[in-house]
Amino acid sequence: MISNNLKVERAKVSITQKDLAKEIGVSRQTIHSIESGKFTPSVELALKLAAFFEISVEELFTLKKG
């Protein structure tokens, strides 16, 4: 299972799900699904998100054991 800090990172820069989705080129529903843990992004999408926030993929996504 993968957890993420996407909502926290969005809050830090005060960007909405809709605006982030537009910047990254996905739907708002995709951002919501990632934040809620219902969807695991592709490597490409994970890299785009990390690049947007100027952090590493490992800072944004964490592999949980169990």
mmCIF file as Biopython writes it, N, C-alpha, C and O atoms, coordinates in Angstrom:
data_model
#
loop_
_atom_site.group_PDB
_atom_site.id
_atom_site.type_symbol
_atom_site.label_atom_id
_atom_site.label_alt_id
_atom_site.label_comp_id
_atom_site.label_asym_id
_atom_site.label_entity_id
_atom_site.label_seq_id
_atom_site.pdbx_PDB_ins_code
_atom_site.Cartn_x
_atom_site.Cartn_y
_atom_site.Cartn_z
_atom_site.occupancy
_atom_site.B_iso_or_equiv
_atom_site.auth_seq_id
_atom_site.auth_asym_id
_atom_site.pdbx_PDB_model_num
ATOM 1   N N  . MET A ? 1  ? 0.834   -1.189 0.000   1.0 0.0 1  A 1 
ATOM 2   C CA . MET A ? 1  ? 0.000   0.000  0.000   1.0 0.0 1  A 1 
ATOM 3   C C  . MET A ? 1  ? 0.873   1.245  0.000   1.0 0.0 1  A 1 
ATOM 4   O O  . MET A ? 1  ? 1.931   1.285  0.628   1.0 0.0 1  A 1 
ATOM 5   N N  . ILE A ? 2  ? 0.413   2.246  -0.708  1.0 0.0 2  A 1 
ATOM 6   C CA . ILE A ? 2  ? 1.162   3.496  -0.803  1.0 0.0 2  A 1 
ATOM 7   C C  . ILE A ? 2  ? 0.364   4.605  -0.141  1.0 0.0 2  A 1 
ATOM 8   O O  . ILE A ? 2  ? -0.825  4.778  -0.409  1.0 0.0 2  A 1 
ATOM 9   N N  . SER A ? 3  ? 1.027   5.351  0.724   1.0 0.0 3  A 1 
ATOM 10  C CA . SER A ? 3  ? 0.393   6.533  1.318   1.0 0.0 3  A 1 
ATOM 11  C C  . SER A ? 3  ? 1.029   7.764  0.681   1.0 0.0 3  A 1 
ATOM 12  O O  . SER A ? 3  ? 2.081   7.673  0.049   1.0 0.0 3  A 1 
ATOM 13  N N  . ASN A ? 4  ? 0.386   8.906  0.852   1.0 0.0 4  A 1 
ATOM 14  C CA . ASN A ? 4  ? 0.934   10.112 0.233   1.0 0.0 4  A 1 
ATOM 15  C C  . ASN A ? 4  ? 0.676   11.338 1.085   1.0 0.0 4  A 1 
ATOM 16  O O  . ASN A ? 4  ? -0.181  11.345 1.968   1.0 0.0 4  A 1 
ATOM 17  N N  . ASN A ? 5  ? 1.443   12.369 0.791   1.0 0.0 5  A 1 
ATOM 18  C CA . ASN A ? 5  ? 1.328   13.658 1.474   1.0 0.0 5  A 1 
ATOM 19  C C  . ASN A ? 5  ? 0.808   14.722 0.521   1.0 0.0 5  A 1 
ATOM 20  O O  . ASN A ? 5  ? 1.078   15.909 0.702   1.0 0.0 5  A 1 
ATOM 21  N N  . LEU A ? 6  ? 0.071   14.303 -0.481  1.0 0.0 6  A 1 
ATOM 22  C CA . LEU A ? 6  ? -0.380  15.234 -1.514  1.0 0.0 6  A 1 
ATOM 23  C C  . LEU A ? 6  ? -1.236  16.363 -0.949  1.0 0.0 6  A 1 
ATOM 24  O O  . LEU A ? 6  ? -1.046  17.526 -1.305  1.0 0.0 6  A 1 
ATOM 25  N N  . LYS A ? 7  ? -2.169  16.026 -0.077  1.0 0.0 7  A 1 
ATOM 26  C CA . LYS A ? 7  ? -3.041  17.047 0.504   1.0 0.0 7  A 1 
ATOM 27  C C  . LYS A ? 7  ? -2.235  18.053 1.316   1.0 0.0 7  A 1 
ATOM 28  O O  . LYS A ? 7  ? -2.498  19.254 1.259   1.0 0.0 7  A 1 
ATOM 29  N N  . VAL A ? 8  ? -1.256  17.567 2.069   1.0 0.0 8  A 1 
ATOM 30  C CA . VAL A ? 8  ? -0.394  18.441 2.873   1.0 0.0 8  A 1 
ATOM 31  C C  . VAL A ? 8  ? 0.405   19.376 1.965   1.0 0.0 8  A 1 
ATOM 32  O O  . VAL A ? 8  ? 0.488   20.579 2.213   1.0 0.0 8  A 1 
ATOM 33  N N  . GLU A ? 9  ? 0.982   18.812 0.923   1.0 0.0 9  A 1 
ATOM 34  C CA . GLU A ? 9  ? 1.779   19.626 -0.001  1.0 0.0 9  A 1 
ATOM 35  C C  . GLU A ? 9  ? 0.908   20.657 -0.721  1.0 0.0 9  A 1 
ATOM 36  O O  . GLU A ? 9  ? 1.346   21.783 -0.955  1.0 0.0 9  A 1 
ATOM 37  N N  . ARG A ? 10 ? -0.308  20.280 -1.069  1.0 0.0 10 A 1 
ATOM 38  C CA . ARG A ? 10 ? -1.226  21.238 -1.695  1.0 0.0 10 A 1 
ATOM 39  C C  . ARG A ? 10 ? -1.523  22.393 -0.750  1.0 0.0 10 A 1 
ATOM 40  O O  . ARG A ? 10 ? -1.551  23.554 -1.156  1.0 0.0 10 A 1 
ATOM 41  N N  . ALA A ? 11 ? -1.744  22.056 0.519   1.0 0.0 11 A 1 
ATOM 42  C CA . ALA A ? 11 ? -2.059  23.085 1.516   1.0 0.0 11 A 1 
ATOM 43  C C  . ALA A ? 11 ? -0.894  24.060 1.691   1.0 0.0 11 A 1 
ATOM 44  O O  . ALA A ? 11 ? -1.102  25.258 1.885   1.0 0.0 11 A 1 
ATOM 45  N N  . LYS A ? 12 ? 0.319   23.544 1.622   1.0 0.0 12 A 1 
ATOM 46  C CA . LYS A ? 12 ? 1.507   24.395 1.794   1.0 0.0 12 A 1 
ATOM 47  C C  . LYS A ? 12 ? 1.572   25.498 0.749   1.0 0.0 12 A 1 
ATOM 48  O O  . LYS A ? 12 ? 2.019   26.607 1.041   1.0 0.0 12 A 1 
ATOM 49  N N  . VAL A ? 13 ? 1.124   25.199 -0.475  1.0 0.0 13 A 1 
ATOM 50  C CA . VAL A ? 13 ? 1.187   26.182 -1.554  1.0 0.0 13 A 1 
ATOM 51  C C  . VAL A ? 13 ? -0.189  26.750 -1.912  1.0 0.0 13 A 1 
ATOM 52  O O  . VAL A ? 13 ? -0.335  27.487 -2.887  1.0 0.0 13 A 1 
ATOM 53  N N  . SER A ? 14 ? -1.185  26.395 -1.112  1.0 0.0 14 A 1 
ATOM 54  C CA . SER A ? 14 ? -2.552  26.904 -1.283  1.0 0.0 14 A 1 
ATOM 55  C C  . SER A ? 14 ? -3.077  26.728 -2.709  1.0 0.0 14 A 1 
ATOM 56  O O  . SER A ? 14 ? -3.497  27.689 -3.352  1.0 0.0 14 A 1 
ATOM 57  N N  . ILE A ? 15 ? -3.045  25.487 -3.188  1.0 0.0 15 A 1 
ATOM 58  C CA . ILE A ? 15 ? -3.578  25.189 -4.509  1.0 0.0 15 A 1 
ATOM 59  C C  . ILE A ? 15 ? -4.727  24.195 -4.369  1.0 0.0 15 A 1 
ATOM 60  O O  . ILE A ? 15 ? -4.652  23.253 -3.580  1.0 0.0 15 A 1 
ATOM 61  N N  . THR A ? 16 ? -5.777  24.412 -5.134  1.0 0.0 16 A 1 
ATOM 62  C CA . THR A ? 16 ? -6.934  23.521 -5.070  1.0 0.0 16 A 1 
ATOM 63  C C  . THR A ? 16 ? -6.670  22.247 -5.870  1.0 0.0 16 A 1 
ATOM 64  O O  . THR A ? 16 ? -5.749  22.189 -6.685  1.0 0.0 16 A 1 
ATOM 65  N N  . GLN A ? 17 ? -7.485  21.240 -5.624  1.0 0.0 17 A 1 
ATOM 66  C CA . GLN A ? 17 ? -7.392  20.016 -6.420  1.0 0.0 17 A 1 
ATOM 67  C C  . GLN A ? 17 ? -7.593  20.340 -7.894  1.0 0.0 17 A 1 
ATOM 68  O O  . GLN A ? 17 ? -6.880  19.821 -8.754  1.0 0.0 17 A 1 
ATOM 69  N N  . LYS A ? 18 ? -8.553  21.189 -8.180  1.0 0.0 18 A 1 
ATOM 70  C CA . LYS A ? 18 ? -8.862  21.555 -9.564  1.0 0.0 18 A 1 
ATOM 71  C C  . LYS A ? 18 ? -7.670  22.227 -10.245 1.0 0.0 18 A 1 
ATOM 72  O O  . LYS A ? 18 ? -7.319  21.885 -11.374 1.0 0.0 18 A 1 
ATOM 73  N N  . ASP A ? 19 ? -7.054  23.181 -9.552  1.0 0.0 19 A 1 
ATOM 74  C CA . ASP A ? 19 ? -5.923  23.904 -10.142 1.0 0.0 19 A 1 
ATOM 75  C C  . ASP A ? 19 ? -4.703  23.006 -10.295 1.0 0.0 19 A 1 
ATOM 76  O O  . ASP A ? 19 ? -3.988  23.098 -11.293 1.0 0.0 19 A 1 
ATOM 77  N N  . LEU A ? 20 ? -4.461  22.145 -9.325  1.0 0.0 20 A 1 
ATOM 78  C CA . LEU A ? 20 ? -3.340  21.212 -9.438  1.0 0.0 20 A 1 
ATOM 79  C C  . LEU A ? 20 ? -3.571  20.264 -10.608 1.0 0.0 20 A 1 
ATOM 80  O O  . LEU A ? 20 ? -2.659  19.996 -11.390 1.0 0.0 20 A 1 
ATOM 81  N N  . ALA A ? 21 ? -4.783  19.766 -10.721 1.0 0.0 21 A 1 
ATOM 82  C CA . ALA A ? 21 ? -5.120  18.863 -11.823 1.0 0.0 21 A 1 
ATOM 83  C C  . ALA A ? 21 ? -4.849  19.521 -13.172 1.0 0.0 21 A 1 
ATOM 84  O O  . ALA A ? 21 ? -4.303  18.893 -14.079 1.0 0.0 21 A 1 
ATOM 85  N N  . LYS A ? 22 ? -5.229  20.775 -13.295 1.0 0.0 22 A 1 
ATOM 86  C CA . LYS A ? 22 ? -5.013  21.517 -14.541 1.0 0.0 22 A 1 
ATOM 87  C C  . LYS A ? 22 ? -3.525  21.667 -14.831 1.0 0.0 22 A 1 
ATOM 88  O O  . LYS A ? 22 ? -3.094  21.514 -15.974 1.0 0.0 22 A 1 
ATOM 89  N N  . GLU A ? 23 ? -2.744  21.965 -13.803 1.0 0.0 23 A 1 
ATOM 90  C CA . GLU A ? 23 ? -1.292  22.129 -13.963 1.0 0.0 23 A 1 
ATOM 91  C C  . GLU A ? 23 ? -0.616  20.828 -14.410 1.0 0.0 23 A 1 
ATOM 92  O O  . GLU A ? 23 ? 0.312   20.846 -15.219 1.0 0.0 23 A 1 
ATOM 93  N N  . ILE A ? 24 ? -1.091  19.709 -13.875 1.0 0.0 24 A 1 
ATOM 94  C CA . ILE A ? 24 ? -0.473  18.409 -14.125 1.0 0.0 24 A 1 
ATOM 95  C C  . ILE A ? 24 ? -1.044  17.736 -15.379 1.0 0.0 24 A 1 
ATOM 96  O O  . ILE A ? 24 ? -0.394  16.888 -15.990 1.0 0.0 24 A 1 
ATOM 97  N N  . GLY A ? 25 ? -2.262  18.124 -15.751 1.0 0.0 25 A 1 
ATOM 98  C CA . GLY A ? 25 ? -2.877  17.545 -16.937 1.0 0.0 25 A 1 
ATOM 99  C C  . GLY A ? 25 ? -3.727  16.308 -16.664 1.0 0.0 25 A 1 
ATOM 100 O O  . GLY A ? 25 ? -3.794  15.391 -17.482 1.0 0.0 25 A 1 
ATOM 101 N N  . VAL A ? 26 ? -4.380  16.301 -15.489 1.0 0.0 26 A 1 
ATOM 102 C CA . VAL A ? 26 ? -5.283  15.202 -15.120 1.0 0.0 26 A 1 
ATOM 103 C C  . VAL A ? 26 ? -6.597  15.815 -14.636 1.0 0.0 26 A 1 
ATOM 104 O O  . VAL A ? 26 ? -6.733  17.038 -14.586 1.0 0.0 26 A 1 
ATOM 105 N N  . SER A ? 27 ? -7.547  14.978 -14.285 1.0 0.0 27 A 1 
ATOM 106 C CA . SER A ? 27 ? -8.825  15.480 -13.772 1.0 0.0 27 A 1 
ATOM 107 C C  . SER A ? 27 ? -8.735  15.741 -12.265 1.0 0.0 27 A 1 
ATOM 108 O O  . SER A ? 27 ? -7.868  15.205 -11.575 1.0 0.0 27 A 1 
ATOM 109 N N  . ARG A ? 28 ? -9.648  16.573 -11.780 1.0 0.0 28 A 1 
ATOM 110 C CA . ARG A ? 28 ? -9.713  16.827 -10.341 1.0 0.0 28 A 1 
ATOM 111 C C  . ARG A ? 28 ? -10.010 15.538 -9.599  1.0 0.0 28 A 1 
ATOM 112 O O  . ARG A ? 28 ? -9.520  15.322 -8.491  1.0 0.0 28 A 1 
ATOM 113 N N  . GLN A ? 29 ? -10.821 14.676 -10.218 1.0 0.0 29 A 1 
ATOM 114 C CA . GLN A ? 29 ? -11.162 13.400 -9.599  1.0 0.0 29 A 1 
ATOM 115 C C  . GLN A ? 29 ? -9.925  12.527 -9.399  1.0 0.0 29 A 1 
ATOM 116 O O  . GLN A ? 29 ? -9.834  11.791 -8.416  1.0 0.0 29 A 1 
ATOM 117 N N  . THR A ? 30 ? -8.979  12.609 -10.323 1.0 0.0 30 A 1 
ATOM 118 C CA . THR A ? 30 ? -7.731  11.853 -10.184 1.0 0.0 30 A 1 
ATOM 119 C C  . THR A ? 30 ? -6.960  12.315 -8.962  1.0 0.0 30 A 1 
ATOM 120 O O  . THR A ? 30 ? -6.464  11.496 -8.189  1.0 0.0 30 A 1 
ATOM 121 N N  . ILE A ? 31 ? -6.857  13.628 -8.785  1.0 0.0 31 A 1 
ATOM 122 C CA . ILE A ? 31 ? -6.157  14.174 -7.614  1.0 0.0 31 A 1 
ATOM 123 C C  . ILE A ? 31 ? -6.875  13.727 -6.338  1.0 0.0 31 A 1 
ATOM 124 O O  . ILE A ? 31 ? -6.231  13.303 -5.378  1.0 0.0 31 A 1 
ATOM 125 N N  . HIS A ? 32 ? -8.181  13.821 -6.329  1.0 0.0 32 A 1 
ATOM 126 C CA . HIS A ? 32 ? -8.966  13.390 -5.168  1.0 0.0 32 A 1 
ATOM 127 C C  . HIS A ? 32 ? -8.736  11.907 -4.873  1.0 0.0 32 A 1 
ATOM 128 O O  . HIS A ? 32 ? -8.555  11.522 -3.718  1.0 0.0 32 A 1 
ATOM 129 N N  . SER A ? 33 ? -8.744  11.085 -5.909  1.0 0.0 33 A 1 
ATOM 130 C CA . SER A ? 33 ? -8.555  9.637  -5.734  1.0 0.0 33 A 1 
ATOM 131 C C  . SER A ? 33 ? -7.168  9.305  -5.196  1.0 0.0 33 A 1 
ATOM 132 O O  . SER A ? 33 ? -7.021  8.390  -4.386  1.0 0.0 33 A 1 
ATOM 133 N N  . ILE A ? 34 ? -6.161  10.034 -5.636  1.0 0.0 34 A 1 
ATOM 134 C CA . ILE A ? 34 ? -4.803  9.819  -5.123  1.0 0.0 34 A 1 
ATOM 135 C C  . ILE A ? 34 ? -4.756  10.204 -3.648  1.0 0.0 34 A 1 
ATOM 136 O O  . ILE A ? 34 ? -4.243  9.450  -2.821  1.0 0.0 34 A 1 
ATOM 137 N N  . GLU A ? 35 ? -5.290  11.377 -3.321  1.0 0.0 35 A 1 
ATOM 138 C CA . GLU A ? 35 ? -5.272  11.850 -1.933  1.0 0.0 35 A 1 
ATOM 139 C C  . GLU A ? 35 ? -5.990  10.894 -0.992  1.0 0.0 35 A 1 
ATOM 140 O O  . GLU A ? 35 ? -5.551  10.686 0.139   1.0 0.0 35 A 1 
ATOM 141 N N  . SER A ? 36 ? -7.084  10.317 -1.451  1.0 0.0 36 A 1 
ATOM 142 C CA . SER A ? 36 ? -7.869  9.433  -0.598  1.0 0.0 36 A 1 
ATOM 143 C C  . SER A ? 36 ? -7.346  8.000  -0.584  1.0 0.0 36 A 1 
ATOM 144 O O  . SER A ? 36 ? -7.890  7.147  0.118   1.0 0.0 36 A 1 
ATOM 145 N N  . GLY A ? 37 ? -6.299  7.733  -1.353  1.0 0.0 37 A 1 
ATOM 146 C CA . GLY A ? 37 ? -5.697  6.408  -1.354  1.0 0.0 37 A 1 
ATOM 147 C C  . GLY A ? 37 ? -6.424  5.389  -2.210  1.0 0.0 37 A 1 
ATOM 148 O O  . GLY A ? 37 ? -6.131  4.195  -2.138  1.0 0.0 37 A 1 
ATOM 149 N N  . LYS A ? 38 ? -7.365  5.843  -3.016  1.0 0.0 38 A 1 
ATOM 150 C CA . LYS A ? 38 ? -8.134  4.935  -3.875  1.0 0.0 38 A 1 
ATOM 151 C C  . LYS A ? 38 ? -7.428  4.657  -5.197  1.0 0.0 38 A 1 
ATOM 152 O O  . LYS A ? 38 ? -7.786  3.718  -5.908  1.0 0.0 38 A 1 
ATOM 153 N N  . PHE A ? 39 ? -6.431  5.465  -5.528  1.0 0.0 39 A 1 
ATOM 154 C CA . PHE A ? 39 ? -5.738  5.342  -6.808  1.0 0.0 39 A 1 
ATOM 155 C C  . PHE A ? 39 ? -4.250  5.537  -6.591  1.0 0.0 39 A 1 
ATOM 156 O O  . PHE A ? 39 ? -3.826  6.495  -5.946  1.0 0.0 39 A 1 
ATOM 157 N N  . THR A ? 40 ? -3.462  4.622  -7.134  1.0 0.0 40 A 1 
ATOM 158 C CA . THR A ? 40 ? -2.008  4.753  -7.096  1.0 0.0 40 A 1 
ATOM 159 C C  . THR A ? 40 ? -1.561  5.300  -8.440  1.0 0.0 40 A 1 
ATOM 160 O O  . THR A ? 40 ? -1.819  4.680  -9.472  1.0 0.0 40 A 1 
ATOM 161 N N  . PRO A ? 41 ? -0.899  6.445  -8.450  1.0 0.0 41 A 1 
ATOM 162 C CA . PRO A ? 41 ? -0.524  7.052  -9.726  1.0 0.0 41 A 1 
ATOM 163 C C  . PRO A ? 41 ? 0.569   6.268  -10.440 1.0 0.0 41 A 1 
ATOM 164 O O  . PRO A ? 41 ? 1.325   5.512  -9.830  1.0 0.0 41 A 1 
ATOM 165 N N  . SER A ? 42 ? 0.625   6.471  -11.744 1.0 0.0 42 A 1 
ATOM 166 C CA . SER A ? 42 ? 1.709   5.895  -12.538 1.0 0.0 42 A 1 
ATOM 167 C C  . SER A ? 42 ? 3.017   6.561  -12.126 1.0 0.0 42 A 1 
ATOM 168 O O  . SER A ? 42 ? 3.014   7.596  -11.459 1.0 0.0 42 A 1 
ATOM 169 N N  . VAL A ? 43 ? 4.108   5.975  -12.520 1.0 0.0 43 A 1 
ATOM 170 C CA . VAL A ? 43 ? 5.419   6.563  -12.228 1.0 0.0 43 A 1 
ATOM 171 C C  . VAL A ? 43 ? 5.495   7.954  -12.849 1.0 0.0 43 A 1 
ATOM 172 O O  . VAL A ? 43 ? 5.986   8.892  -12.221 1.0 0.0 43 A 1 
ATOM 173 N N  . GLU A ? 44 ? 5.013   8.084  -14.069 1.0 0.0 44 A 1 
ATOM 174 C CA . GLU A ? 44 ? 5.052   9.384  -14.746 1.0 0.0 44 A 1 
ATOM 175 C C  . GLU A ? 44 ? 4.264   10.441 -13.975 1.0 0.0 44 A 1 
ATOM 176 O O  . GLU A ? 44 ? 4.738   11.563 -13.796 1.0 0.0 44 A 1 
ATOM 177 N N  . LEU A ? 45 ? 3.071   10.086 -13.522 1.0 0.0 45 A 1 
ATOM 178 C CA . LEU A ? 45 ? 2.248   11.038 -12.776 1.0 0.0 45 A 1 
ATOM 179 C C  . LEU A ? 45 ? 2.881   11.366 -11.422 1.0 0.0 45 A 1 
ATOM 180 O O  . LEU A ? 45 ? 2.859   12.518 -10.989 1.0 0.0 45 A 1 
ATOM 181 N N  . ALA A ? 46 ? 3.436   10.371 -10.764 1.0 0.0 46 A 1 
ATOM 182 C CA . ALA A ? 46 ? 4.118   10.609 -9.484  1.0 0.0 46 A 1 
ATOM 183 C C  . ALA A ? 46 ? 5.291   11.572 -9.673  1.0 0.0 46 A 1 
ATOM 184 O O  . ALA A ? 46 ? 5.507   12.462 -8.850  1.0 0.0 46 A 1 
ATOM 185 N N  . LEU A ? 47 ? 6.036   11.392 -10.744 1.0 0.0 47 A 1 
ATOM 186 C CA . LEU A ? 47 ? 7.160   12.282 -11.026 1.0 0.0 47 A 1 
ATOM 187 C C  . LEU A ? 47 ? 6.692   13.703 -11.338 1.0 0.0 47 A 1 
ATOM 188 O O  . LEU A ? 47 ? 7.312   14.671 -10.900 1.0 0.0 47 A 1 
ATOM 189 N N  . LYS A ? 48 ? 5.602   13.831 -12.092 1.0 0.0 48 A 1 
ATOM 190 C CA . LYS A ? 48 ? 5.060   15.156 -12.404 1.0 0.0 48 A 1 
ATOM 191 C C  . LYS A ? 48 ? 4.612   15.872 -11.136 1.0 0.0 48 A 1 
ATOM 192 O O  . LYS A ? 48 ? 4.871   17.063 -10.963 1.0 0.0 48 A 1 
ATOM 193 N N  . LEU A ? 49 ? 3.943   15.144 -10.256 1.0 0.0 49 A 1 
ATOM 194 C CA . LEU A ? 49 ? 3.480   15.740 -8.997  1.0 0.0 49 A 1 
ATOM 195 C C  . LEU A ? 49 ? 4.654   16.176 -8.131  1.0 0.0 49 A 1 
ATOM 196 O O  . LEU A ? 49 ? 4.658   17.282 -7.589  1.0 0.0 49 A 1 
ATOM 197 N N  . ALA A ? 50 ? 5.646   15.309 -8.005  1.0 0.0 50 A 1 
ATOM 198 C CA . ALA A ? 50 ? 6.830   15.648 -7.196  1.0 0.0 50 A 1 
ATOM 199 C C  . ALA A ? 50 ? 7.548   16.856 -7.786  1.0 0.0 50 A 1 
ATOM 200 O O  . ALA A ? 50 ? 7.981   17.742 -7.050  1.0 0.0 50 A 1 
ATOM 201 N N  . ALA A ? 51 ? 7.674   16.896 -9.098  1.0 0.0 51 A 1 
ATOM 202 C CA . ALA A ? 51 ? 8.340   18.025 -9.751  1.0 0.0 51 A 1 
ATOM 203 C C  . ALA A ? 51 ? 7.565   19.319 -9.515  1.0 0.0 51 A 1 
ATOM 204 O O  . ALA A ? 51 ? 8.164   20.369 -9.284  1.0 0.0 51 A 1 
ATOM 205 N N  . PHE A ? 52 ? 6.247   19.246 -9.573  1.0 0.0 52 A 1 
ATOM 206 C CA . PHE A ? 52 ? 5.428   20.436 -9.339  1.0 0.0 52 A 1 
ATOM 207 C C  . PHE A ? 52 ? 5.711   21.020 -7.960  1.0 0.0 52 A 1 
ATOM 208 O O  . PHE A ? 52 ? 5.848   22.235 -7.813  1.0 0.0 52 A 1 
ATOM 209 N N  . PHE A ? 53 ? 5.798   20.157 -6.952  1.0 0.0 53 A 1 
ATOM 210 C CA . PHE A ? 53 ? 6.031   20.616 -5.583  1.0 0.0 53 A 1 
ATOM 211 C C  . PHE A ? 53 ? 7.514   20.775 -5.255  1.0 0.0 53 A 1 
ATOM 212 O O  . PHE A ? 53 ? 7.873   21.178 -4.149  1.0 0.0 53 A 1 
ATOM 213 N N  . GLU A ? 54 ? 8.373   20.455 -6.228  1.0 0.0 54 A 1 
ATOM 214 C CA . GLU A ? 54 ? 9.825   20.564 -6.070  1.0 0.0 54 A 1 
ATOM 215 C C  . GLU A ? 54 ? 10.329  19.744 -4.890  1.0 0.0 54 A 1 
ATOM 216 O O  . GLU A ? 54 ? 11.147  20.204 -4.093  1.0 0.0 54 A 1 
ATOM 217 N N  . ILE A ? 55 ? 9.819   18.514 -4.798  1.0 0.0 55 A 1 
ATOM 218 C CA . ILE A ? 55 ? 10.260  17.561 -3.787  1.0 0.0 55 A 1 
ATOM 219 C C  . ILE A ? 55 ? 10.494  16.221 -4.463  1.0 0.0 55 A 1 
ATOM 220 O O  . ILE A ? 55 ? 10.121  16.032 -5.621  1.0 0.0 55 A 1 
ATOM 221 N N  . SER A ? 56 ? 11.106  15.298 -3.749  1.0 0.0 56 A 1 
ATOM 222 C CA . SER A ? 56 ? 11.338  13.974 -4.329  1.0 0.0 56 A 1 
ATOM 223 C C  . SER A ? 56 ? 10.055  13.146 -4.270  1.0 0.0 56 A 1 
ATOM 224 O O  . SER A ? 56 ? 9.160   13.416 -3.469  1.0 0.0 56 A 1 
ATOM 225 N N  . VAL A ? 57 ? 9.986   12.147 -5.123  1.0 0.0 57 A 1 
ATOM 226 C CA . VAL A ? 57 ? 8.844   11.234 -5.116  1.0 0.0 57 A 1 
ATOM 227 C C  . VAL A ? 57 ? 8.719   10.581 -3.741  1.0 0.0 57 A 1 
ATOM 228 O O  . VAL A ? 57 ? 7.610   10.369 -3.251  1.0 0.0 57 A 1 
ATOM 229 N N  . GLU A ? 58 ? 9.848   10.264 -3.123  1.0 0.0 58 A 1 
ATOM 230 C CA . GLU A ? 58 ? 9.843   9.616  -1.812  1.0 0.0 58 A 1 
ATOM 231 C C  . GLU A ? 58 ? 9.283   10.523 -0.721  1.0 0.0 58 A 1 
ATOM 232 O O  . GLU A ? 58 ? 8.752   10.037 0.278   1.0 0.0 58 A 1 
ATOM 233 N N  . GLU A ? 59 ? 9.399   11.838 -0.906  1.0 0.0 59 A 1 
ATOM 234 C CA . GLU A ? 59 ? 8.821   12.765 0.064   1.0 0.0 59 A 1 
ATOM 235 C C  . GLU A ? 59 ? 7.301   12.848 -0.101  1.0 0.0 59 A 1 
ATOM 236 O O  . GLU A ? 59 ? 6.584   13.144 0.854   1.0 0.0 59 A 1 
ATOM 237 N N  . LEU A ? 60 ? 6.822   12.589 -1.306  1.0 0.0 60 A 1 
ATOM 238 C CA . LEU A ? 60 ? 5.404   12.691 -1.604  1.0 0.0 60 A 1 
ATOM 239 C C  . LEU A ? 60 ? 4.665   11.370 -1.393  1.0 0.0 60 A 1 
ATOM 240 O O  . LEU A ? 60 ? 3.523   11.356 -0.934  1.0 0.0 60 A 1 
ATOM 241 N N  . PHE A ? 61 ? 5.324   10.265 -1.729  1.0 0.0 61 A 1 
ATOM 242 C CA . PHE A ? 61 ? 4.724   8.935  -1.629  1.0 0.0 61 A 1 
ATOM 243 C C  . PHE A ? 61 ? 5.566   8.031  -0.768  1.0 0.0 61 A 1 
ATOM 244 O O  . PHE A ? 61 ? 6.794   8.052  -0.850  1.0 0.0 61 A 1 
ATOM 245 N N  . THR A ? 62 ? 4.908   7.226  0.068   1.0 0.0 62 A 1 
ATOM 246 C CA . THR A ? 62 ? 5.593   6.313  0.967   1.0 0.0 62 A 1 
ATOM 247 C C  . THR A ? 62 ? 4.988   4.922  0.845   1.0 0.0 62 A 1 
ATOM 248 O O  . THR A ? 62 ? 3.767   4.763  0.841   1.0 0.0 62 A 1 
ATOM 249 N N  . LEU A ? 63 ? 5.845   3.927  0.746   1.0 0.0 63 A 1 
ATOM 250 C CA . LEU A ? 63 ? 5.390   2.548  0.697   1.0 0.0 63 A 1 
ATOM 251 C C  . LEU A ? 63 ? 5.200   2.067  2.125   1.0 0.0 63 A 1 
ATOM 252 O O  . LEU A ? 63 ? 6.144   2.044  2.915   1.0 0.0 63 A 1 
ATOM 253 N N  . LYS A ? 64 ? 3.961   1.681  2.453   1.0 0.0 64 A 1 
ATOM 254 C CA . LYS A ? 64 ? 3.662   1.177  3.789   1.0 0.0 64 A 1 
ATOM 255 C C  . LYS A ? 64 ? 3.755   -0.328 3.803   1.0 0.0 64 A 1 
ATOM 256 O O  . LYS A ? 64 ? 3.285   -0.992 2.878   1.0 0.0 64 A 1 
ATOM 257 N N  . LYS A ? 65 ? 4.355   -0.872 4.838   1.0 0.0 65 A 1 
ATOM 258 C CA . LYS A ? 65 ? 4.444   -2.314 4.985   1.0 0.0 65 A 1 
ATOM 259 C C  . LYS A ? 65 ? 3.138   -2.861 5.513   1.0 0.0 65 A 1 
ATOM 260 O O  . LYS A ? 65 ? 2.436   -2.204 6.282   1.0 0.0 65 A 1 
ATOM 261 N N  . GLY A ? 66 ? 2.819   -4.073 5.092   1.0 0.0 66 A 1 
ATOM 262 C CA . GLY A ? 66 ? 1.613   -4.709 5.598   1.0 0.0 66 A 1 
ATOM 263 C C  . GLY A ? 66 ? 0.524   -4.560 4.638   1.0 0.0 66 A 1 
ATOM 264 O O  . GLY A ? 66 ? -0.586  -5.033 4.884   1.0 0.0 66 A 1 
#
